[in-house]
Structures are given as C-alpha cells and as structure tokens.
C-alpha cells in the first residue's frame, strides 16, 4: 500500500512538472503561432513583414527569461546548477569632457551609455545565441515528451465521456499513458538543458582566461597600493622619528661636556622616540601579516581579532586546521573587513563567526545583528573581497535584507593539515 501511495504521489508531482515544462517550452512557439494567425487574418501583400518582425522581437525578448526559467527548474528539481554565463557589463566612466565612456562609445548621459553598452554586450554575447538555439529546440526535444501526460489525460477525458466502447477504450489507454508517463516525462529537461544551455569548453576557457586576467590586474593594483601604503607609513612615521632621533643624539653628543643635564634630557627623549618607532614598526608589520596568524593559524588569529573588535563576537570552529599562508591571510583580512563593516555601517552589537571544513574546502560564516542592506557594488569593499577570494576560486555569498540580520558565507576550495 505504501508503494502504491508513493507511486501516486510521484505521478501527481511528475504530472504538475510536465505541465510546467510544456507551458515554459511553448511560450516562444505561442508567439509565432499568434504571428501566423495575425498574418492570415491581416491578409495583404506586405502583411507578413511586420508580423515576422514582431515575432522575431518577441523571440529575442523571451529567450533569456525562458532559459532562466529552465535553469531555475532544473536546479530546483534536480539540484543541477547550470551557470548562465552571461557577460557582465563594466561600470561606465565619466570623462573630463563630460561624456560617459561605456567601453565601446561615448554618450551624453550615463543612462544612454549603459543602455547602449547593454545592447552591445547582449548582441555579441555567445550566451544570447545559445539561448536562442535552446528556445528553438526545446519545444521539440522537451516540450513534446513532457506533453505526453497532459495529452493522455485530455484523451482520457474525451474518450471516457463518449458512449462508444472504442472511445472509452481509447480513453482508458490515454489515462494509463498519462499515469505511467507522468513520473518520467519531465526528466528529459535536465540532460537537454545541460547539453544546450551550458557553455562550451572553448567559451568556458575564454571566460576563465578573462577572469584570471582581471584577477591578475586586481592583484597587481592591490600590491602596488599596499607597497605605497608601506612606503607612506615608513616615510611619515618611523623614518621621521628616526631622523629626529639621530638629531637628538648628535645634539646630546655636543652637549655632553658643556651641559650634561641637557644632554641627559635629550637622551631620555631619544629613548622614548626609539621606543615609539619600534612600536610603529611592529604595528606596520602586524598590518602586513599578524604574528598570531603566522604562529597560531587562522582560528586563533580570528579569536584574537574578535577580542579587539568593538562588536561582541563569538567564534566557533569544529576543527583545528592550518592552511596555506595566502589563503589564511585572505580569509583573515576578509573576516576583519566584514567585522569592521558590521560595526561601522550596520551598527551591529553582536556577531557570530563559524569556521568549518567540508568535503571541498573551508567555509566561514559571519552573521551580525546589524541593520542589513549590504550589497556588492562594483567599486565597493565587498566587490574587492570577492575578487580577493576569486584568486583561490573562492566565493562570497551575502544575504542582507533591510533591517537585518546580515549573513555572509566565504567558501574557498583547499586542503588543510
């Protein structure tokens, strides 16, 4: 009895999914059917030209939403994620002349620049042509198979409503086909979508090359900025104090015989200046890479960071692990930046950090009780954190509704010891 109920439930779920697949896959054919009907009704020498243009525009407008729905359905029903692979637009830049540059042409306004950039990218994006190809083959490969259970149920309704034996036999057969095919008719969606919506190996390789090129540029810029910061800190802080220390010692040397008391006072000031310079150098080295991170690892370094944070922070870790130093540094400074954002922008009072290891790598979850509203902007710190993690093929996921709480997950594939 339990197996029968399970089969009935599977058939009902499969029937609903088959109907959804039929509806989604037939959206574009419905546009062309309406265009043909309009062309037949509006009979004239040039009637088919505007009808064809209207149908083509409708196909272009529906191709991306239809493919997005198929990706969503496949991910929801089978847990198979198909990346969209659409090219992302770069931010438009205002030039000194007042015009806006979008990477292709100049425009008088930022809105015009973005609009032209969006159409140029969409027209040249291989994913656009991939979507159009899928919308052309989906009704034949997916829609026809998924239509078997609804068609069988419709045949059963028509046949069983007729008095003749032949019609009722036909209706019973239709009901059997609908009931037997419902759990399986929708399953053709996954292989077809994976085959025709996934990027080709050449496209994936080209996208990866572009991604690595951008990451290399970001790393170069970040490295140059860090070097300038270290130079500025040394020049304005430790170097100035050391120069003053040298002058004080030279003056004390001259006053040693004529004014010993003044020389002793200068020596005391020099000792204080030397201690201050040593403290500044230690802080500078700590900003480059905290000693506790090198000595104790990521977890103890994060715990030390939590003690110094203005936000009351709880740190939990299920394992003791040591990672490669570049990965530890990226995760440490990422956590530090998120805690700073929680205190400075979200006005949070409490935060929770969880560090765990799964089958693929390291997962760090950060949650605060701030006011939320955090988002990734192209020129923001969170975008820089995404690029920093992307160097190691890591990802950053943010859920920050208005009013809070904010939940951030950093995932980096790696092996730990």
BELGI-V234801 format. One record per run of one state. SS is the DSSP state (~ for helix, > for strand, _ for the rest). FROM is the first residue (numbers start at 0). LEN is the number of residues. If there is no record, write none. Layout:
[[SS:FROM:LEN] [SS:FROM:LEN]]
//
This chain:
[[_:0:1] [~:1:24] [_:25:1] [~:26:15] [_:41:5] [~:46:32] [_:78:14] [>:92:2] [_:94:5] [>:99:2] [_:101:4] [>:105:2] [_:107:2] [~:109:15] [_:124:1] [~:125:35] [_:160:4] [~:164:21] [_:185:2] [~:187:10] [_:197:3] [~:200:58] [_:258:1] [~:259:29] [_:288:2] [~:290:6] [_:296:1] [~:297:11] [_:308:3] [>:311:6] [_:317:7] [~:324:20] [_:344:5] [>:349:8] [_:357:3] [>:360:8] [_:368:12] [~:380:10] [_:390:4] [>:394:6] [_:400:5] [>:405:8] [_:413:4]]
//
